[in-house]
Amino acid sequence: MSKNTIPVAEYAVIGGSGTFAINFPEDLGAEDVHVERDDLAFTTPFGESPKFKLFRCGEKKVLTCKMHGWRSGYSRGDASKQLFWVLRQAGVKKIIADGGVGSINHLLKPRDILIPSDYLDFSMRRDTGLGGPFLLTMRQAVCPSISRVLFETANRMYSKGRVFDRGIYAVTDGRHFESPAEIQMFSRLGADIVGQSMCPEVYLAREIGACYARIDIVVNYAEGVVKDWEHAELAEIFYGEAKKIASMVMEALRRLNTDQSCGCSELRHQTLLRN
């Protein structure tokens, strides 16, 4: 396969801090999962892409990439554009992402799982589109079909914490954690969790006409919430729960199909603006 031959795949898994600690999907040892290609990188209009892995889950072809494509030498915005440009060229229709988040809602505890239903974008990553002629509608921020499958799967498989089927994800830039005053502001605006990856991914998924949803595990209390977070507990969750999160992602993937009657692909329209 040449450097710029992107394989056809209708599904993608964007690995984040929820599954970063394992070698996905090999470490799951699933009999119906077979890696076909590894270390795939492609030339994109936005620079060299992150490395992808192509695997089969049953009859499904899946592209996966670690840590949202973020890596040294590239901004997070550029990494996102490289990642989604490849997914568009591959023909991806269904995307699952994972992550680790901080709890803003004081009722959420470390090890709880949340399937975000909406977002507040406080990142400074702007102009992260792929250049398509689209006006994007974000009234249905994530795919209800994938979200439902993720919730049902996690609710059945997970026993270390509670599972919630909705919540608001506040997106910040990092890499630092937020200040207590910022967290108080996010709380007053209705956010439940805080992290760094949901945006611009929701915009880029909408631009390429793909369905997108995510599963996030609470790894710490946000600053000023309940108690100061402890690095040891964060590390314990980060490393100890990765295989379980990955197993839930894989089981959800098995249940998906390419049907887009959810309407996600219809929430982009030709722009009214002309140069």
Buried (B, 14 or more C-beta within 10 A) or exposed (E): EEEEEBBEBBBBBBBBBBBBBBEBBBBBEBEEBEBBEEEBBBEBEBBBBBBBBBBBBEEBBBBBBBBBBBBEEBEBBBBBBBBBBBBBBBBBBBBBBBBBBBBBBEEBEBBBBBBBBBBBBBBEBEEBBBEBEBEBBEEBBBBBBBBBBBBBBBBEBBEEBBBBBEBBBBBBEBEEBBEEEBBBBBBEEEBBBBBBBBBBBBBBBBBBBBBBBBBBBBBBBBBBBEEEBEEEBBEBBBEEBBBBBBBBBBBBBBEBEEEBEBEBBEBBEEEEEEE
